[in-house]
Amino acid sequence: MSGRGIPPTGDVALVFTDIEGSTKLLHELGDDFLSVLGEHNARVRATMTSRGGTEIKNEGDGFLFAFADPKSALIACAETQVVLQDGGWPHDRAVRVRMGAHLGPVTVFERDYVGLTVHETHRICTAATGGQVVATEAVVHAAGDLPPSCTITPLGSYRLRDFPEPRRLHQLTIEGLPDEFPTLRALAAQRTVAVPETSTALVGRAREVVELDRLLRGRDRLVTLTGPGGVGKTRLAIEAARRAEDHFDGGIWFVDLASVTASDAVVAAILREIGIDDGDPTRLPPLLAGRRALVVADNLEQIEGAAVPLTELIDLCGTLGVLATSRSRVRARGEHEVPVHGLDLHGAVELFMDVAPLAPHTIRATDPGVIEDICRQVDGMPLAIELMAPALAARTPRELLDDLRSSLDVMQGDDGSSMRATIAWSWDLLDTDERIALEAMSVTGGSVTTAHLATLVAAAGSRRDATAVVTSLAEKSLVLQERKRWTTRARVLEVIRRFAADELARDQALRAALEAAHASWCATLVSEAAPHLMTVDAAMWLDELDAERDNIRVGLEGAHNEPLLAEATHIAEWWTTRGHWTEGRRVMEAVLDRGIDDPELRANLLAIHASLALRTGAIDDACRSADEAFELADSYDVAPAIRSRTMNVLGEIARTKGEHDVAEIRYTEALACAPDDTTISVALSNLGVLAWQHNRLADARRWWSDAFERVAPLCDRRAVAIIGGDM
């Protein structure tokens, strides 16, 4: 116990305080968060203790204070909120602190307070919003009259989690400070509220919760949350129902429809949950007696034709609202769809930290940044995060990331739930053409144009229009349609792409055909772009290649990439121009490790890899690749352009190592075998750089002038700019 003085005993006024959004703030500020936390601690301690508060404990960013006088407790809360609103915060990042006050008996045990009063006060604090003070009727009544600057606003009766008896709660409204806050995060007690308990806090859904609260309190009687399995629709629906609870005086019911398949059974299941066992919907209006009620209808996607019975029920009972969850729209009259996507990176990381078995600072100290990569791998899907985070009990973050990249099975709970089973639920509801389309997308980088997808599904034997298939999959929340400049793209979530890849692996012939078709499509794109990469149109074509960056990478790394590898020189030109050096180096390593039998092609790829490795500072790797390329060029009759490229990169390596005489020999050899003006200009430019480094300025100018004359007629803006700049 860290109290300053003797802690009061018996019936004590307790105050819990807590920074709202501290995890997000820690993500944003990093180590700078400590100075903000220190300022927060100093202000809270000073103000609370000045009013007679005894500090009982301080854990993280939360405090527990005890007061012998209830009035002093409430006044201390008000004054602390005022002090926290003052400026002067480090990094201009003021914090929002929520507070809960309660009066009840406590017991001192091992220098700490124990008892239900402590737990209930904490529940009240967490039900509040940053900047808000919530107090029970017990402490408000005992406090008596407060200063004019503090007024009491009744909030109603609420049942707090794990406490069966309702509490009448009040808000301490403080003059000059905000007085409007969202509905308390607690369960109201005046009505039937039959929604499941949740084991984790809702993270990263503030915008969606506000939107749903507005819709549920408005005129929308059927609101449908749509999104893929595991995205958190059910959890969001439960939270939204609780937040809007005070609006539904007739009650709230949660109905799990996962086992229902017939549309005529939907209404019966809803009525049974409400308590009308005979399934007669005409009994519902008199039961509600004009009071507003809400049904959370979970898992509607597998029920074909559910729109009709739902609409009829809503029409019959004018005060009933339905909040549905489904992979796709119900398609009912008056339906308002709210798409639910994965969490953003901040929200995903916060959820991961909340459910992981290790403390956040331990995780970050083990492998900083890897958690962000893990969350990106699953597109911020809450279920995936909740299923795999516990694996850190037996793995490092890096090991978890590696396991995740190789298998979906790491996302599996002890209760048998798994991400694979969740996706399989949606997969089983697809028709053959839809499955083929997802399998086709699994051999790509995850995002394709409709034209690209059309070539793939055609290679798989599907004759259905690709646009219609994409539209259908988008309606089922399995792909996202994204407008990119002048075209529409379809993007599949990574976990779904991985599931589809596993399904495709069952048919190796189809997989080979799709990979070959994808590589061929990429090769055609690069071939079309190649003539323009050294013209005034280069920027447009480079942008086009950038848009297909992931597809080209996957195509190169695939097992059947000969058409695309033939365009390796042009791909290297794109990588070099746009600075994708590290990516290009890694892709070339993957390709070379797989083995290339054609000596000329291998020599070309080795030379490209050596150049990219040198640009990324991996000089040893560059030497190995360049030496092997030289041996192949010396042993086989390779194309002059490849030989020239090899000599140039050998010269660059020698120059980097300070072996200028060797560099000049290699550049001269590159010039001697260069077959065209483009490759000639590269060797000439390199010779110019070497001469300039040795202060042979006249020679440098001569080499560069010659190189400039070679590239100027080609309209190669990049080469002209580089060589012209050297001159």
N, C-alpha and C positions, 0 to 999 in steps of 0.2 A: 504494500500500500504506500503510495507516494504522497499522501495528504500532508498539507502544511498545517499541523495542529492535530488535535484529537478528533477523529471522525465521529459524527453523531450516531447514535444507535436508537433502536426502537422504530417508531414511525418516522421515516426520513423522506424529505423531498429530494428526489434524484433528477439529475439533468444529464442526458447523453447528448454529445455533439459529434458531428461527422462531416467531413468535406464531401460534397457531392461531386462525382466525376473525377476523383483524385487519380484513378488509374489512367484515364485519358490524359490528364494534365501531366502525369509522370512520363507518358509516352512522348508528349510534345516537348517537355522541357529537359528531360534527361536529368543530369546531375544538377542543373539549375533549379530543379524542383525543391532541393533541400533548403535553399534560402527562402523560398515561398513558404514551405512547411514551417521553418523556424519562425518566420514573422507571424504566421497563423497561430502557432503554439504560444508565442509571447503575448499576443493580444488576448487570446481566449483565457489564458491563465491569469493575467493581470486583472481583467475585468471580473471574471467569476470570483476570484479570491477576494477582491475588494469589497464584494457584497457578502462575504462570510462563507463562501463556498470552500469545501475541502476537496482537493483533488484526490480521487480514489485510484484512478488508473488512467494511463495514456498508452493506447496501442495504435501504432501506425498514425493515422490522422484523426483518431477519435479520442474523446475524453469522457470520463464519468466523474461528475461532481456531486457532492452531497451537501444539503443545506438543512440546518435545524429549523429554519423559518421558511415556510412555503412562499410567502410574499417576496422575500429576498431572492428566492430561486427564480421566480418569474421576472422580477426586475433585472436580475443579472442576465437573464436570457435576452431581454430587450436591449439592454445597454451593450451587450456583446455584439449583437447584430448591428447596432449603430456603429460601433468601433470597427467591425469588419467591413463596413461599407465605406469607411474613410479611404482616401487615396494613400499613396506612398508605398505601394506593394513592389517588391523586387520584380524586375522584368515586366512591370505593368500588368501583372497577372493576378488580380484579386481572386479570392476563392469564395465559393458559395457554400455556406454551412447550414445544415439542417439540425434542428434541436427537438428533443422530446423531453417532457417533464411529467413526473408522476409522483404520487405520494403513497407510501406503504411501508410495511415492516421489512427490515433487513437484518441479517445476521453477519457478524464478523467471523471469518474463518481463514486461518493462515494468512493474516494481513490483507484480506480482501473481503468485499461484500459478496454474499451469496443470498439467493432467494428469488422467488417469482417476481418480486417488484423490480429487481435488476433486469431480468429478461424482458419484462413487459415494457419497461422504459426504453430499452433498446429497440423493441418492435415499433414503438411509437415514433422513435427517431427515424428509423428506416422507412416508415410510411410517409414521412414528410418530404418536402422538396427543398433544395438549397435556398437559404434565405428565410425559411418558414420555421416558426416555433409552434409545436402542437403539444397541448397539455390535456391531461385527463380532468374530468369533473372534480375528482377528489382533491387534486392540488389547487385547482381554481377556486373551489369552495373554501378550502382552508386558508387561501391567501387573502380573501376578503377584498377590500377596495384597493385598486391599483392607482398609480399616478395618472393624470389626464392623458399623458402621452401614450398610455397602454390601454387598449380596449380588448375585450374578450368577444370573439365571434364563434357561435356554436357551429359545429360541423356535422353533427348528427351522431347516431350510434353506430359503432363499428365493432366487428368481431376480428380481433387480431389473430394472426396465425399461431396455432398451438394453445390458444386461450379460448375455451368454449363460451365464456360469458362475455356479452357485449360491453363495450365501454363507450360512454358519451365523451366525445373528444371536442376540443375547442382550439381555435387558433388565436394566438396572441398577436393582435394587430398593432403595429408600432408606427407612431406618427412619423411621416416623412419617408417611410420605406414601402416597397411594394406590398400590396395586400391581397393580390389575386394569384392563386397557385392552382396547379392541376389537382384532380381528385386524388385523395390519399391512396397510397399503395396498401390498402387493407380491405377487408371484407365487411360490407355493411350487414347489419344484423336484423333489419326489420323485415326481410323478405327471404324467400327461398333462393339460395345461390348455390347451385349444384355444378361447380366447375372443379376440375382436378387441381390438386396441389402441385406445385412445381418445385423441383429441387435446386434450380439455379436461377439467378437474377436475369432479367431480360436486358440484354446488352446491345447497344448500337441500333436501336429501333425507335428512337425518340420521334423522328419525323413521321414514321408510319403510325405510331400510337396516337399522335396528335390528329393525324388525318382520319383515322378510324373513329376516334372520339367524336370528331365533328360529324362524320357520316352517321354514326349510331344515334347521335342526339338530334339529327336532322330528319329529313323526310324520307331518306332512303330506307326501304323496308327489307331489301335483300342486298347484302354486301358480300361479295365473294373474294376471298384471298386466293390468288392463283400463284403457282410456282412449282418447281420440281420437288420431288420428295427429298426431305432432309433440309429444306431451306428455312424451316422454322415457322410454317404457317400456323400450325396448331398452337404453338407457344405464344405467338403473337395474338391469335384470336382469344386465347384465355386471358392474356394481359389486357387486351382491349375491352373485353367483357367486364373485367373487374373494374377497370377505370371508369366505365360508363354505368356502373352499378346503381348509382343514385338516381339514374334516369329511368330505371326499369323497376317500378314499384310492384309489378306483378310477378317478378322473379326472373332468374336466369338459369337455363338448363344446358348442359353439355351432352350431346348425343354423338356417340361414335358409330359411324355408318360403315366401317371398314368391311364388316361381314355381310352387309346388305347388297344384293345385286339386282333385285327387282324394283322397278319404280313404284309399284303399288305398295311396297313395304316401307317406304320412306316415312310417310305420315304416321303409320302405325308405330314405328320405332320412336318417333318424336313424342307422340302422345303417351306411349308407355313410360317414357322417361319423366314426363310431366306428372304422371299418375293416373292417366285415363287408360286403364288396361283393356277395355273393350274396343278401343280403336275408333270410337265414334267422334269425329271431329266437331260435331255440333255441340258437344259438351264443353268445348274449350272457351267460347265467348262468355258463357255465364260463369265459368270458373274464374276467369280473369276479371270479370265485372268492370270492364272499362280501364283496367290498369295496364300499363305498357309492360310487355314481357319480351324476352330475347331468348332465342334458341341458337346455340353454337352447333351447327351441323358439320361435323368433321368427316373428311374422306368421302367426297361425293363423286369423284371422277369415274369410278367403275360402274356407276348406276346410270344406265342409258335411259333417257327420258325422264329424269328427275325434275325437270323444269315444270312439267304440268302439275304434278301433285303439290309441289312447293308453292306454286302460284295460287292454286286453288285454296290451300290452307291459309296463305297470307290474305287472300281476298275474303275468305270466310271470317277471319278474326282480324278486325281492323287495328287492333293494338299490338299485334304480334310482329316482331322483327326477326330476321334470320341472318346470322353471320356464318357463312359457309366457307369451308376450305376445300380446294380441289386443284388438281393439276391444270384444269382448263375451266373456262366459263361454264356456268350451268345453262346459259342461253335462255334465261327466263325473262319475262317482261318486267321492266323496271329494275333489272339487275345493275348494280354498280360494281365493276371489277377493280380490284386493287392488286396489281402485280407485286409479288414479294421476291426480291433478289437476295443473293448472298450478302453478308455483312461487308462493309468497307474494311480496309486494312486495319484501321484503328479499332473498330468494333470487334473484328475477328481476333486480333491479338489480345484484346481485353477479355474476351470470352475464354480464349485458350488459357490465359493466366488464371482466370477464376476457377476453371475445372481441372487444371493440372495438379498433380500430387506434390509438386515442389513449389517453393516460394518463388515469386517472380524474379527477385534479385539473383537467386541461385540459378535459374534457367538462363538468364542473360549472361551471367558470369561464365557459364559453361560454354556457351556458343552464341555470341551476340549476332542478331540478325537472322538466325536460322528459323526462328519461330515465324517471322514474316514470310519467309520462303515457304514454310509448311502451309500457312494460311492461304497463300496465293495458289498453291498446288490444288487446293480444294475449293477455290473461288469463294472463300468466306462462308462455306456452307456450315451452319451451326451444328447439325447432327454429326457431320464428319469430324468437326473439331471436338465435340463432346465425346465421341467414340474413341478418338485416337489420343487425346491429351493424356489420359491415364497411363498410356504406354510409357511415359517418361519415368515411371517408377522403376522400369527395367532397362531403359535405353537412354542414351544421350540425345539431345535434339538433332544432332547430325545423323545419328543412326536411325532415328525416327523418320527423318526426311528421306534418307536412302531407301528405307523399307517402303515408304509411301510411294516413291517413284517406281518401285518394282511390283507392288501388289496393292490391291484395294483391301485385302484382308486385314491390314493393320487397323482398319476402321471397324472394329468389332467389339461390342460390349460384353461384359461378363454374363449378362442376362440372355445372350443369344442374338440380340439385335445387331444389325450390321448395315453398313452403307450399301453393300452389294444386294442385300435382300430388299432394301428400300427402293433401289433403282430397278431391281427385277420386277417389283410390283408394277411399275410403269411400263417396263419392257413387255410384259405379258399382255398388256392392253393394246399393243401396236399391231398394225397389219404388216404383211410381208414387205411391202415397198418402203414403209417407214423404217423398218429395221434395217433394210438394205442401205437406206440413205445414211443412217447413223453409223453403220459399219463402214460405209464409204468415207464418212467424215473422220473416222478413227485413224485412217492412214494419212491424214493431212495434219496441218498444224492447228486445227481446231476451228478455223474461220475460213469460209470459202464464199466465192460468188455463186450465184445460181447457175451461171454458165459452167463453172468449174464442176459443181456438183452434178450437173447434167451429164458431163462426159464420164464421170465416175459411175453413176448408177446405170448408165448405158452399158459400161464395161461389165457390170454385174448382172446384166440381163433384164433390168427393170425398164419398162416402157412407159411408166407413169410420168407425167409432167413434173419436172423437178421443182418448179415454183409452187405447184399445188402441194407437194410433199413437204416442202419447207414451211409453208403456211400452216399445214396441219400439225407439224411438229412444234411450231412456235405456239400454236393455240394450246398444246399440251404441255407447254413450259419445258420442253426438252431441247429446244434451240432458241437462241435470241436473234432477232432480226435487227441489224444495225445499218444505218445509213452512213456510208463512207464516201464522201465526195460525190462522184457521179454514179455510184452503184450501191446496191443493197447486198449486204453480206449476211450469211447465216453463221452464227457462232455457237458451238456446242460446249457446255460446261465440261471442265477437265475430268471430273469423276464419271460423267456419263460417257465421255469419249473413251476413257479407260475401260469401262464396262463393255462398251461396244467392241473395243479391240479384243477383249477376252472372248467375246462371243464369236468374233470373226476368226479367231485362232482355231476354232473347231473345223473350219473349212480352209485348208491351206491353199487349195487351188484358187478359190475366190480371193483370198488375201493377196496372193501373188498377182492376180489380174488387176486388182484395185491399186496395189502399189506401183505396178508398171504403168497403169493409166495415169496415176498421179504424177509420177516422174516424167512421163511423156508430156503431160499438160504443162508442167513447170519448164521443161526443156523448150517447148514451143514459145512460151512467154519470154524466156531469156533470149531465144533466137530472134524473136521479133524486136526485142529491146536492143540487141547488140549493135545494129547499124546506127542507132541513134545516140549511143553513149558518148560519142565524140562529136556531136553536132549541137546546134543551137537548141534542139529539143531534148537535150540530155536530162534536164531537171525533171521534166514530166515523166520520162521513162524510169528515172531513178526512184521517183515517188511511187510509181507502179510496182517496181521491184520491192521497195520497202513495205508496201501494203501486203505483199505475198512473202514477206521475210520468213515467217514460221513455216510456211508451206515449202519453200525452197530448201530450208534447213532439213525438214523431215524427209523431203524427197531425196536429198543427197545422202542422208543417213540410212535410207531404206535399202532393202536387199536387192532391188531391181532398179538401179538408177543409171544404167548405161546411157540412155538418151540425155539425161541431165548432166552427167559427168563430161560428156562431149562438149558441153558449153562452159566447162570449168573456167576457161580463160576469161570469158565475159562476166561470169559470176565474181571472179576475183577482182575484176575492174570495178564492179559495183561495190563490193566489200571495201576496197581500198578507198574509193571516192567518198563513201559515206561513213568511213571510220569504223566499220564493223570488224575490226581486226581480231579481237579476241574470239568472237563468235566464229569467224571464218577459220581461224587456226584450229579451234576445237572440232569443227565439222570436218576439216581436212584430216585431222588425226583419227577421227572415227572412221572415215572412209579408208584411209591407208591401213589402219589396223585390221580392217576386214579382209584386206588382200586384193591387189589389182594385178591381174596377169599380164595385161598389155604393157610392155616396157615403155612405149612412147607415152601412153596415158599416165602411167605411174610416174615417169620422169616429170611430166607436166604438173601433176598434182604435188609432187615433192617440192618442185621449185616454187609453186604457189604457197605451200605451207611454210617453206623456209622464209619467204619474204614476209608473210604475216607474223611468223614467230619472231623475226627480227624486229618488227615494228612494235611488238608487245614486250620486248626486252628479254625474250627467251632465247638467248644467243646460242646456247648449247644445242637446243632442239633445232634451231635454224642451221647450225653447222652439220648436224647429222643428216638432215633432209637434203641440204644442198650437196653434200658429198655423195650421197646415194644417187641423186639426180645426175651429178657429173659422171659417175660410173656408168649409169644407164646410157647417158648421151654419148659416152665414149665407146660403149660396147655395141650399141645398136644405131641403126640409121634413123635417128629421130628427126622430126621436122626442124628446119633451121630456126623457126621462131621459138621453139622449146629450148633448143641449145642456147640461143641468145639470151633467153630469160634466165636460164641456169647460170650462165657466165655473169650476167648482171648481178644476180643475187649473191654469187660467190664474191664478186667485187665489193658489194655492199657490206658483206660480213667482214672481209679483209679490212676495208676502210674503218669499220666500227672498232675492229681490234687494233687499229693503228698500223696495220701492215700495208702501207700506202703503195709500195712497189708492186706487191702482189695484186692489189686492187686495180692498179693501172693496167697490168697484164690482162686481168680478167675482163675489164671493161673494153679493152682493145679487141680481145677475142669475141666479145659479145657484138661489137661493132662489125667485125669482119664477117660474121655469119648472119647478121640481121637481114631478113628478107624484104622488109618494106619500110616505108618512111616512119611509121609509128614506132617500130622496134629500133630503128636506126636512131630516132630522136631520143629514146630512153638512154641508149649507150652514150650518145654525144653529151646529153645533159649530165650523166654521171661523171664523165671525164671532165666536164666543166667544173663540177662541184669539187672534184679531187684537186684540180689545178688551183682553184680559188683557195682551198684549204692550205695549199703550199705557197700562197702569195704569188702564184704565177698568173697575174691578173690578165695579161694579154692573151695567154693560152685559154684561160677560162672564158673570156669574152668570145674568142674565136669558136670554141666548142659550142657555146650557148647560141651564138648567132647562127651557126650551121643547123643546130637543133631547131631553132625557131623557124628557120626557112622551111624545114621539113614539115612542121606541124601546122603552120599558119594556114596553108590551103585546105587542111582537113577540117577546119572549123571546130577543132577540139579545144573548147574553151578552157578546160581544166589544164591541159598541157601547155596551152599558150600562156595562161596566167602564171603557172609555175615557172616555166622557162623565162618568160618575160620578166617575172619578178626577180629571178636570179641575175638577169642581165642588168 
